[in-house]
Every structure is written in C-alpha cells, then in structure tokens.
Amino acid sequence: LLYLGYIASSPQELCTAFSVPMIQLHHHLWQTTALPTNRFIDGISNYINNQCHSPLFSHAHHGKKAQHNLHKPFTYAVDLFQ
C-alpha cells in the first residue's frame, strides 16, 4: 500500500487506508492552525458525502447501516506515519 501512496490504519487487519498526501495535509494544518484531528475528519467526511451520491457507510451490524466513523482509523494511520 505504501508503494501506491497509502497508509493502512492497522498493520494486522486491512479495512481502511488513507492517502499519504491527505495525512501530510492534516499534519501541515495541525502544525499551523492547531486543527484537531476529529474536526479535520468531520470536514473531510462532510465534503466527501456532499460530493458523492451515496455517503460512506460501515459494515452492517445487525442489518443496520451506520455512518462510517473514520476518527479512530485516521488517528492510527497518522500515528503510523509519524
């Protein structure tokens, strides 16, 4: 994945990966504006969901779809990047 420009959120179980440029963007914004990671992910998620006809959903639990929560996987990917 790294060769293709992505960092996985978990080395053991691959289910979510983030692009290196997006992690670098977060890093630069965090350094210059003190932008919290959760607000960065909220902004990115809102942008993506407004651009797509179908929002991101996580795997169905008990037959129910839920909004995909990227906060924890992104935090793990940022930690791996650093």
KETORMI-390090 format. One record per residue: x, y, z negated of N, C-alpha, C in turn; chain; residue in three letters. Coordinates in steps of 0.02 Angstrom, whole numbers, plus 50000, padded with zeros to 5 digits. Example, Ala and Ser with C-alpha at 12.3 -4.5 7.8 and 13.67 -1.06 7.14 Angstrom:
% residues 2
REC   neast   nnorth     nup   caeast   canorth    caup   ceast   cnorth     cup   c     r
REC   50660    49716   49610    50615     49775   49610   50660    49835   49610   A   ALA
REC   50642    49888   49646    50684     49947   49643   50645    50002   49606   A   SER
This chain:
% residues 82
REC   neast   nnorth     nup   caeast   canorth    caup   ceast   cnorth     cup   c     r
REC   50040    49940   50000    50000     50000   50000   50043    50063   50000   A   LEU
REC   50096    50062   49961    50138     50122   49957   50169    50138   50026   A   LEU
REC   50186    50087   50064    50212     50097   50131   50161    50134   50175   A   TYR
REC   50097    50121   50163    50044     50154   50200   50023    50221   50171   A   LEU
REC   50053    50240   50114    50039     50305   50085   49986    50305   50031   A   GLY
REC   49976    50248   49999    49925     50242   49947   49955    50213   49883   A   TYR
REC   49926    50231   49826    49946     50203   49762   49885    50170   49732   A   ILE
REC   49892    50107   49714    49837     50071   49682   49829    50094   49610   A   ALA
REC   49768    50090   49585    49756     50111   49516   49775    50057   49466   A   SER
REC   49785    49995   49490    49804     49940   49446   49850    49893   49483   A   SER
REC   49907    49875   49453    49951     49828   49487   49925    49757   49488   A   PRO
REC   49881    49739   49442    49856     49671   49438   49794    49660   49481   A   GLN
REC   49749    49708   49483    49685     49698   49517   49672    49756   49564   A   GLU
REC   49678    49744   49629    49669     49797   49678   49596    49807   49695   A   LEU
REC   49568    49863   49674    49500     49879   49695   49494    49952   49714   A   CYS
REC   49539    49995   49692    49538     50066   49709   49609    50090   49719   A   THR
REC   49619    50128   49773    49684     50157   49787   49674    50230   49807   A   ALA
REC   49724    50271   49794    49721     50342   49809   49780    50361   49853   A   PHE
REC   49769    50409   49898    49824     50430   49942   49876    50470   49903   A   SER
REC   49938    50461   49923    49993     50498   49890   49983    50573   49898   A   VAL
REC   49963    50599   49957    49952     50671   49962   49898    50697   49914   A   PRO
REC   49846    50658   49901    49795     50681   49854   49823    50683   49783   A   MET
REC   49863    50635   49764    49894     50635   49698   49944    50693   49693   A   ILE
REC   49980    50707   49747    50025     50764   49746   49987    50830   49741   A   GLN
REC   49930    50836   49775    49888     50896   49769   49866    50905   49697   A   LEU
REC   49843    50852   49666    49822     50856   49596   49880    50879   49552   A   HIS
REC   49939    50851   49564    49998     50868   49524   50014    50943   49530   A   HIS
REC   50014    50969   49592    50030     51040   49602   49977    51085   49571   A   HIS
REC   49913    51067   49579    49860     51107   49548   49865    51104   49472   A   LEU
REC   49880    51045   49446    49886     51037   49373   49943    51080   49346   A   TRP
REC   49999    51082   49383    50056     51122   49360   50043    51197   49363   A   GLN
REC   50007    51219   49413    49999     51292   49422   49935    51320   49392   A   THR
REC   49884    51278   49382    49820     51305   49358   49793    51272   49296   A   THR
REC   49827    51222   49270    49803     51183   49212   49735    51152   49226   A   ALA
REC   49726    51127   49287    49663     51095   49307   49660    51025   49276   A   LEU
REC   49610    51012   49234    49605     50945   49204   49589    50892   49257   A   PRO
REC   49614    50832   49247    49604     50778   49294   49531    50763   49305   A   THR
REC   49491    50763   49252    49420     50747   49260   49385    50799   49304   A   ASN
REC   49403    50862   49299    49373     50914   49342   49396    50906   49414   A   ARG
REC   49458    50887   49424    49483     50876   49492   49444    50819   49525   A   PHE
REC   49434    50764   49489    49397     50707   49516   49324    50726   49528   A   ILE
REC   49294    50764   49482    49224     50786   49492   49219    50827   49557   A   ASP
REC   49266    50872   49568    49265     50913   49628   49275    50873   49691   A   GLY
REC   49323    50827   49690    49335     50784   49748   49274    50740   49762   A   ILE
REC   49245    50711   49710    49186     50667   49718   49127    50706   49746   A   SER
REC   49115    50766   49720    49060     50807   49747   49071    50825   49820   A   ASN
REC   49133    50842   49837    49149     50858   49906   49137    50798   49952   A   TYR
REC   49163    50740   49932    49154     50680   49974   49081    50662   49981   A   ILE
REC   49044    50663   49926    48973     50645   49928   48932    50694   49970   A   ASN
REC   48952    50758   49972    48917     50806   50014   48935    50798   50088   A   ASN
REC   48993    50771   50103    49015     50761   50172   48988    50696   50202   A   GLN
REC   48974    50647   50160    48952     50581   50183   48876    50576   50178   A   CYS
REC   48849    50534   50222    48777     50522   50220   48758    50475   50163   A   HIS
REC   48806    50434   50142    48793     50388   50086   48847    50399   50033   A   SER
REC   48827    50415   49972    48877     50427   49919   48913    50363   49899   A   PRO
REC   48969    50371   49865    49008     50314   49841   48972    50280   49783   A   LEU
REC   48965    50214   49787    48936     50176   49732   48984    50122   49711   A   PHE
REC   48982    50105   49648    49023     50050   49623   48986    49984   49635   A   SER
REC   49019    49929   49617    48987     49864   49624   48923    49862   49583   A   HIS
REC   48873    49827   49608    48809     49823   49573   48815    49782   49510   A   ALA
REC   48791    49808   49455    48789     49772   49392   48716    49758   49376   A   HIS
REC   48699    49695   49371    48630     49675   49357   48582    49703   49410   A   HIS
REC   48605    49705   49473    48562     49728   49527   48554    49804   49532   A   GLY
REC   48588    49842   49491    48582     49915   49491   48646    49946   49520   A   LYS
REC   48637    49993   49566    48694     50030   49592   48707    50089   49546   A   LYS
REC   48771    50105   49537    48790     50161   49495   48841    50204   49532   A   ALA
REC   48841    50268   49518    48892     50312   49547   48960    50286   49528   A   GLN
REC   49005    50285   49576    49072     50260   49563   49110    50310   49519   A   HIS
REC   49135    50287   49463    49172     50329   49417   49247    50322   49432   A   ASN
REC   49277    50374   49459    49347     50371   49480   49395    50400   49428   A   LEU
REC   49369    50424   49371    49412     50456   49322   49468    50410   49296   A   HIS
REC   49449    50352   49273    49499     50306   49244   49547    50279   49297   A   LYS
REC   49522    50255   49356    49569     50231   49406   49617    50285   49431   A   PRO
REC   49593    50347   49439    49637     50400   49462   49690    50416   49410   A   PHE
REC   49671    50416   49347    49719     50428   49293   49773    50375   49293   A   THR
REC   49754    50312   49304    49804     50258   49308   49850    50268   49367   A   TYR
REC   49822    50287   49425    49863     50298   49485   49912    50356   49474   A   ALA
REC   49889    50409   49442    49933     50466   49427   49989    50444   49381   A   VAL
REC   49973    50404   49331    50025     50378   49285   50076    50336   49322   A   ASP
REC   50053    50294   49369    50100     50253   49409   50143    50297   49454   A   LEU
REC   50114    50350   49480    50150     50396   49524   50206    50432   49487   A   PHE
REC   50192    50451   49425    50242     50488   49387   50295    50441   49362   A   GLN
